[in-house]
Amino acid sequence: MEGAERVLAIVDRLRSAERVTVAELAERTGCSEMTVRRDLDRLAEEGVLRRVRGGAVSLLLRGEATPYAVRLRESVRAKRLIAERVGALVADGESVILDGGTTTLEVARVLARRRLTVVPLDLHAANVLGGAPQVTLLVPGGRTLPGALSFTGHLAETSLRALRVDTVVLGVCGLSPRDGVTAHDLAEVPVKQAAIAAAQRVVAVGDAAKFGRTGLGHVCPVTALDVLVTDAGAPRDAVAAIEGAGVTVHHV
């Protein structure tokens, strides 16, 4: 396996087994035990697991978000295709609130080539957009969450309430016709809701894996969305139900 694929296979195994061994993972991934040990050491630094003699113990809890560093490796191609489609939906001169997350980070890289006013809701996107010559960058402030570096709290919410923008690009932790858009971290919920309230158009972005997840915090029903951009692997029945709620769905 390639490095990113191998790490994701290890993380997937950690979700189903509380404890794993180096020997087991080496056999599963077809790599040497030395390579697996290096992967486990890196994942331990990222807070995914705790190293023990001969293996590791999972620190991934059900219902919690996967650590940001791991999410950066997930569905990379789909996220890039989603970002390109979002870029095509945004016109030059628009004002855009860009939600936090790894999919929206790819969107930031696309929007950095455009003439826009952008309000990023995490520091990762702000760093990408900070050097873009045609982007007018507005940073809302607030407290940042570890890893994701997304803005939360009173300062972020108040800043967004003072704005009226053309589009919000909304990241999702979970998405379903029944539960709508959900987030794992409750601190992000009011910020996302303030961003939705400030925008004339809500464009949600999420790869197919987001349809199988439900976060603790409810952000909005699917009827609050105008557009959803997802990939071809999204479940057809869920997509049909979301389209039935009046949402325009783009597949990439």
C-alpha positions, 0 to 999 in steps of 0.5 A: 500500500501507498503511505496514505492508503496504509495509514487510512487502513490502520485507522479503519482497523482501529475503529473496529478493534480497541487494540492492534498489533504490529504483526497484524497490521504488517500482514494486513497492509503488506508492509514491513513491521518497521514501516508499520511502527513508523506509521503508529508512531506518527499516528500517536503524535496525532492523537489517534492511538497510544503506543504499547509494546508490540502494537497500539491502543485506539484513542478514537471514540465513537461519535468524535471527529477523526483527527484533522491530520488523518482527515487530510489524507481521506478522499483527497481526489474527491475533495479536490474535484468537489472544490473545482466544482464549487469554484465554478459555482462562484462568480468573480466579485462575490463575497464568500464565507468559507467554513472550516474543514479539509474539503473547504481547505481544497476550496480555499486553494481554488478560490485563491486564484480568483477575485473575491472577498473571502471570510475563512472560518479556520486558520488553515484556509486563512493561511492559504488565502493570505497570499492570494493577490486578488482575494480580499481576506476578512478574518472573523477571529475567535478561539480556535479548536486544536488541530482543525484551527476553526474559529469558535465562540462569541467573537466569531459569531458576532463577526458573522452576524455583522456580515451579509455575503453572497455565498457560504460554503458549508462543510459537513461532518455528517449529512442525511435527509433525516438529520440534516447537517451535523457537526461533531464539535458543539462549539462549531454549531453556532458559528456554522448557523451564523454563517448560514444566516449571513448568506444569500446562498448555502452551498454544502460540500461533502464526500460520500463518506459524510452520508454515513455519519451523524455528529452530535450537534445539529446545524440545520435541516437539508431544506436550509441548503441551496446546493450540495456538491458531493462525489459519485459515491454518494448513496442514491436514495439519500441524494434523491431525498435531498433533491426532493427537499429542493436542493440542487445536487452536483456530483463530481 
